[in-house]
Amino acid sequence: MSACTVTLIACPNREEAERLAESLVTEKLAACVNIVPGVTSVYFWEGKLCKEDEHLLIVKSVVEASSRIAARVRELHSYSVPEVVTISIVSGNPEYLGWVENWVR
């Protein structure tokens, strides 16, 4: 069994979030992507404090797909430096994690 992951990706709007989510799932890079609207991000960029409303993608996949997810996001995302942060899942519902692994494979 392979290690499952969660990848977080911030998007500037609903349309881009949906486009990225659909691409990752249909290309079998992810089993499921949740789109969470109404996330406010506060960060420094190019020397100034920024505060932006964004949509957060929560991507369920496997560790072997992580680099392909990051590459695909860089191709499709409108940000010059998109957030793509992958976290290993330590435990979870075995049936759900098995479904994730079977879809991405």
Secondary structure, 3 states (H helix, E strand, C coil): CCCEEEEEEEECCHHHHHHHHHHHHHCCCCCEEEEEEEEEEEEEECCEEEEEEEEEEEEEEEHHHHHHHHHHHHHHCCCCCCCCEEEECCCCCHHHHHHHHHHHC
